[in-house]
Amino acid sequence: MAEEMRAAAHGSSVGDRPSSGDRSSGSDRGERRPPRPGGPGGREGGRKYFRRKKVCKFCVEKIDAINYKDVGLLRQFVAERGKIVPRRLSGVCTPHQRRLTNAIKQARNIALLPFAAGF
Ligand SMILES: [Zn+2]
């Protein structure tokens, strides 16, 4: 039996690559920029106006339980038509928004606040 050099046959073409080859046209692939489909990381300088940082009113004033009888307070978070102002507009944090929503709904039930402003 002759010598079986499987390893030599396997790596014969990979073994020596010229390190000093001057290939100038090798890396000349056109820079292609894939159109971003709006993925993550596309936040560069698109803001025209910077709104002030909103803080939750209830967190600031340390209001834990929102009283549904406090109509003056609730009205600040109810739009003119009787809708509850969404959190992203009012800046209320999530736990407080939930309590606020409940309070507003309670207030509606006893007619302190309108369900919808009737004209
Ligand atoms: Zn809060």
Boltz pocket constraint, residues with backbone or C-beta under 6 A from the ligand:
constraints:
  - pocket:
      binder: B
      contacts: [[A, 56], [A, 57], [A, 58], [A, 59], [A, 60], [A, 92], [A, 93], [A, 94], [A, 95], [A, 96]]
      max_distance: 6.0
